[in-house]
Amino acid sequence: MSSNRLQSVQKAEEAHRQNIQKSVKHRLEVARSKGDENLIRQLEAEQAYYS
């Protein structure tokens, strides 16, 4: 794979990971505001996985 192609793929993967983290963070804030303890635990685990 060419260097440019590899860099493009790596940038896309990083952008995807950051978008997922942002989404999980928002979902966690909403779950906390609603007091949904089960969802909070699930999202905290998901957040740890992507960190």
Buried (B, 14 or more C-beta within 10 A) or exposed (E): EEEEEEEEEEEEEEEEEEEBBEEBEEBBEEBBEEEEEEBBEBBBEBBEEEE
